[in-house]
Amino acid sequence: MKDNLPIPPRWAEAFFDFYCAPRYREEIKGDLYELFDARCEEQTPRTAKVRFAWDVLRFFRWRYLRKSARLRKLIQPVMVKNYLKISWRTLRRQRLHTVINIGGLSLGLAACSLLFLYIRHHLSYDDWHTNKDRVYLASQWSYGGPDYDSDSTWWSAPAPDFGVNSMVSAALPETIKDQVPGVEAIALVGGQSGVVKVGRSVLRERFTVASPSLFDMLDVPLAEGSVLGFKDPGHILISEAKAEAWFGNRSAVGQTLEVTFQGETQTKEVVGVLAHTDQPTNFQLDIVLNPRSKPNYEQWSTNWNSLSVATYVMLAPGVQPETLTPAFDGIVDVHYDHMLDITRERAGLAENQRGFGFALVPLTEIHVIPFSVRYGNMQPRYLAFLALIGIAILLIAGINYISLTLARSAGRNLEVGVRKSLGARVSHIVTQFYVETLLVTVLALILATLISYLSLPLFNSILKSKFGWHDLFNRGMLVPLLAILGITVLLAGSYPASYFAKFRTAVVLKGRSLYNINSRFLRLLVGIQLVLKSSLLIGTYGLYRQMDYILNMDLGFEPANVVRVTNRQLPQGEATREVRVARLQ
């Protein structure tokens, strides 16, 4: 019977043995085991294991940590308190220098925080879904050879020799369902323009055509109703914004709409209202139609030559996408054999080589992959460029701190000399300056957080984004901010700490200054800082001129005078005409 008893998590036990000092280990571990056994009798084993792990983390304190003799001499509670006290007195005594240092660092940290917030936003698209690790986009890839101009055909891509297309045939989903093993669910998503009649209002709208199974894959929140009835082609889903605009305070569920698209008018019943979410997502669902409501559904869903939908697949637990390659190659051999011949001829491939096929793109990576037919994606190189700008700003702030700290080294010579003469070691001097840098950086980070929060409205207006305080103050931002804090302390504190620690006591006490403004290292720092600042200023000015030109260039007509005329009596495909009028009286 004892073999069936629950045991504590092994990783928690291993972590406890790793950090706990030997003299405390046996006593504390015995108490942890007793608590675990008692909780197993009163609560579920899962709860007992979670609380055991939490107790292990709670004992992760300074007094219980395993410490080397050198570390105990270097970091003592009394000495840390002394370091903080001296650092605080130094900052208060040199207020102007402190204000300049904290101000420069805070501006740099604020800029880095906002840039990271933007980068993290684009890297976190659809990572909040429960099944995010099992949902993939089935996309087409093609190889055109090193001399292939990708802009000449539909599979264009950033690289001249390789293309990825997110849009596929509407016949692919059912084929995958029948022929590819390991697929638990599949859904197609497409677009459709049409007209919606609400009461007496006739509105031109853009619809999303999506399979009902899409809502089994994704965590789409509902404000009202249910998605279960969406399996009926006569039902429709609308967003909260549309429900409020069309029906006001009335319940939208059960209301009917007249929807006209592809030359046919259908009556739809609203069965669900999709709630608004602030989570970043590629799925903009305002008005959702069942694909089977399309008038030409049978012809459309069997046409392999039309690239009109995105196809999402959810794999069964434990299935890896690489294992499905043979099944997808089989589909290509049957339905796209002509594309294999074209790509082989164009790229000069051998008969046994493939230049066309399907690839499964993870749901969380769709937003940062440059598809040829997909709008709203973020190019990875732009995010990398923004990250480089953030690093450059952080370097400028760190170099500025180093320069200002060394510039007042003459006033710290005597302090360091006296401390060394009283027995302070090099490690103590280094720790003192690291603590001082840490204190300045923490104060700068607090101020930077405030600056970032106050700058959010301007930041949102420039980037057309909707970031709020909850985006800036969440757990996802805590770890990066702490990482930035640590990097800044190491960057800004390393050289001053080692510089002052090398002072010779006898020379310093004689009143000689060891500060050398002509040192190669300092000149290198100033040169790097100048190059970074100049690059940022020139780049910013160039970008401003480009944007000003794009926004204010002469188009040859007034955009406000463009009229869209719709005539529903014309045949399908000719229903919309745009008439540009140079001047309306």
Residue pairs with C-beta under 8 A, 6 or more apart in sequence:
5 40
6 40
6 45
6 48
6 49
8 32
8 33
8 36
8 49
8 52
9 49
9 52
9 53
12 52
12 53
12 56
13 29
13 56
15 56
16 25
16 28
16 29
16 32
16 56
16 59
17 25
18 66
19 60
19 64
19 65
19 66
20 28
20 29
20 59
20 64
20 65
20 66
21 64
21 65
21 66
21 67
22 66
24 64
28 59
28 64
32 52
32 55
32 56
35 51
35 52
35 55
36 48
36 49
36 51
36 52
39 47
39 48
39 51
39 52
40 48
43 51
62 77
74 427
74 428
74 431
75 431
79 428
79 431
80 435
83 431
83 432
83 435
83 436
84 435
84 439
86 432
86 436
87 432
87 435
87 436
87 439
88 439
90 436
91 98
91 436
91 439
91 440
92 98
94 408
94 411
97 404
97 408
98 440
100 404
101 400
101 401
101 404
101 405
101 440
101 444
102 440
102 443
102 444
102 447
103 444
103 447
104 397
104 400
104 401
104 404
105 397
105 400
105 401
105 440
105 441
105 444
105 448
105 488
105 492
106 444
106 445
106 447
106 448
106 451
107 397
107 448
107 451
108 393
108 394
108 396
108 397
108 398
108 448
109 394
109 397
109 444
109 445
109 448
109 484
109 488
110 447
110 448
110 449
110 451
110 452
110 455
111 390
111 393
112 390
112 393
112 394
112 484
113 448
113 449
113 452
113 472
113 477
113 481
113 484
114 452
114 455
114 459
115 386
115 387
115 389
115 390
115 393
116 390
116 477
116 480
116 484
117 452
117 467
117 471
117 472
117 477
118 386
118 463
118 465
118 467
119 383
119 386
119 387
119 390
120 476
120 477
120 480
121 280
121 465
121 467
121 471
122 280
122 367
122 368
122 378
122 383
123 368
123 383
124 280
124 364
124 476
125 280
125 281
125 282
125 364
125 366
125 367
125 368
126 132
126 218
126 280
126 281
126 282
126 283
126 363
126 364
126 366
126 367
127 364
128 219
128 279
129 135
129 217
129 218
129 219
129 363
130 219
131 217
131 218
131 314
132 362
132 363
132 364
133 362
134 184
134 314
134 315
134 316
134 317
135 217
135 218
135 312
135 313
135 314
135 362
135 363
136 312
136 313
136 314
136 315
136 321
136 360
136 361
136 362
136 363
137 166
137 310
137 311
137 312
137 360
137 361
137 363
137 366
138 168
138 172
138 176
138 311
138 312
138 313
138 328
138 358
138 359
138 360
139 164
139 165
139 166
139 168
139 358
139 359
139 360
139 361
139 371
140 155
140 164
140 165
140 168
140 307
140 356
140 357
140 358
140 359
141 155
141 162
141 163
141 164
141 165
141 356
141 357
141 358
141 359
142 155
142 162
142 163
142 165
142 339
142 343
142 355
142 356
143 161
143 162
143 163
143 343
143 347
143 349
143 355
143 356
144 150
144 155
144 160
144 161
144 162
144 163
144 343
144 346
144 347
144 355
145 161
145 346
145 347
145 348
146 160
146 161
147 160
148 160
148 161
148 346
148 347
149 160
150 156
150 157
150 158
150 159
150 160
150 161
150 163
150 372
154 165
154 307
154 372
154 373
155 163
155 164
155 165
155 372
156 163
156 372
157 163
157 164
157 370
157 372
158 370
158 379
161 347
163 372
164 359
164 361
164 369
164 370
164 371
164 372
165 307
165 371
165 372
165 373
166 310
166 361
166 366
166 371
166 372
166 373
166 374
167 307
167 308
167 309
167 310
167 373
167 374
168 307
168 309
168 310
168 311
168 358
169 303
169 304
169 305
169 306
169 307
169 308
169 309
169 335
170 188
170 190
170 291
170 300
170 301
170 303
170 306
170 308
170 309
171 301
171 302
171 303
171 304
171 335
172 188
172 309
172 311
172 331
173 186
173 187
173 188
173 211
173 309
173 311
174 301
175 331
175 335
176 183
176 186
176 311
176 313
176 331
177 183
177 186
179 327
179 330
179 331
180 313
180 324
180 327
180 328
180 331
181 324
181 327
182 315
182 316
182 319
182 323
182 324
183 313
183 314
183 315
183 316
183 319
183 324
184 314
184 315
184 316
185 213
185 216
185 217
185 313
185 314
186 211
186 213
186 311
186 312
186 313
186 314
187 210
187 211
187 212
187 213
187 214
187 217
187 311
187 312
188 209
188 210
188 211
188 291
188 309
188 310
188 311
188 312
189 208
189 209
189 210
189 211
189 214
189 283
189 309
189 310
189 311
189 312
190 208
190 209
190 210
190 291
190 308
190 309
190 310
191 206
191 207
191 208
191 209
192 206
192 207
192 208
192 209
192 261
192 262
192 289
192 294
193 204
193 205
193 206
193 207
193 261
194 204
194 205
194 207
194 259
194 260
194 261
194 262
195 202
195 203
195 204
195 205
195 259
195 260
195 261
195 568
196 202
196 203
196 205
196 257
196 258
196 259
196 260
196 287
197 203
197 257
197 258
197 259
197 260
198 246
198 247
198 257
201 246
204 566
205 286
205 287
206 286
206 287
207 259
207 261
207 287
207 288
207 289
208 283
208 284
208 285
208 286
208 287
208 288
208 289
209 288
209 289
209 290
209 291
209 294
209 309
210 285
210 288
210 289
210 290
210 291
211 290
211 291
212 227
212 230
212 231
212 290
214 220
214 312
215 227
215 230
216 314
217 312
217 314
218 283
220 227
220 274
220 283
220 285
221 274
221 275
221 277
222 272
222 273
222 274
222 275
223 240
223 243
223 273
223 274
223 275
223 276
224 243
224 251
224 252
224 253
224 272
224 273
225 252
225 253
225 270
225 271
225 272
225 273
226 271
226 272
227 237
227 271
227 272
228 271
229 235
229 271
229 272
230 236
230 237
230 271
230 272
230 288
230 290
231 290
232 271
232 290
233 290
233 292
233 293
234 266
234 267
234 268
234 269
234 293
235 268
235 269
235 270
235 271
235 290
236 257
236 259
236 268
236 269
236 270
236 271
236 287
236 288
236 289
236 290
237 270
237 271
237 272
237 273
237 274
237 285
237 287
237 288
238 246
238 252
238 270
238 272
238 273
238 274
238 286
238 287
238 288
239 273
239 274
239 276
239 285
239 286
239 287
240 273
240 274
240 275
240 276
241 276
241 286
242 286
242 287
243 252
243 270
243 273
246 252
246 255
246 257
247 255
252 270
252 273
253 270
253 271
253 272
253 273
254 269
254 270
255 269
255 270
256 267
256 268
256 269
256 270
257 267
257 268
257 270
258 265
258 266
258 267
258 268
259 265
259 266
259 267
259 268
259 289
260 266
260 568
261 294
262 294
262 295
262 296
262 572
263 295
263 572
264 295
266 293
268 289
268 293
274 285
274 288
278 466
278 468
278 470
280 367
282 366
282 367
282 376
291 297
291 301
294 300
300 306
300 308
304 335
304 336
307 373
310 374
312 363
313 360
315 321
315 324
321 360
324 360
325 357
328 357
328 358
329 354
329 357
331 358
332 339
332 340
332 354
332 356
332 357
332 358
333 340
336 356
339 356
340 354
340 355
340 356
342 356
343 349
343 354
343 355
343 356
344 350
344 351
344 353
344 355
346 355
347 355
349 355
361 369
366 374
366 377
367 376
367 377
367 378
368 377
368 378
368 379
368 380
368 383
369 377
369 380
370 377
370 379
370 380
371 377
389 536
392 532
392 535
392 536
393 536
394 484
394 487
394 488
394 491
395 491
395 528
395 529
395 532
396 529
396 532
396 533
396 536
397 488
397 492
398 488
398 491
398 492
399 525
399 526
399 528
399 529
400 529
401 437
401 440
401 492
402 492
402 495
402 496
402 525
403 522
403 525
403 526
403 529
405 492
405 496
406 495
406 496
406 499
406 515
406 522
407 515
409 499
409 500
409 513
409 514
409 515
410 513
410 515
412 500
413 503
413 508
413 512
413 513
413 514
413 515
414 508
414 509
416 429
416 500
416 501
416 503
416 508
417 503
417 505
417 508
417 509
418 509
419 428
419 429
419 432
420 429
420 503
420 505
420 508
421 505
421 509
426 501
426 502
429 497
429 500
429 501
430 497
430 498
430 501
432 497
433 493
433 496
433 497
433 500
433 501
434 489
434 493
434 497
436 493
437 489
437 492
437 493
437 496
437 497
438 489
438 493
440 492
441 485
441 488
441 489
441 492
442 485
444 488
445 481
445 484
445 485
449 472
449 473
449 481
452 472
453 469
453 472
456 467
456 468
456 469
456 472
459 465
459 467
460 466
460 467
471 477
495 521
503 514
507 514
508 514
516 522
557 580
557 581
557 582
558 582
558 583
561 580
561 581
561 582
561 583
561 584
562 578
562 579
562 580
562 581
563 578
563 579
563 580
563 581
563 584
564 576
564 577
564 578
564 579
565 576
565 577
565 578
565 579
566 575
566 576
566 577
567 575
567 577
568 575
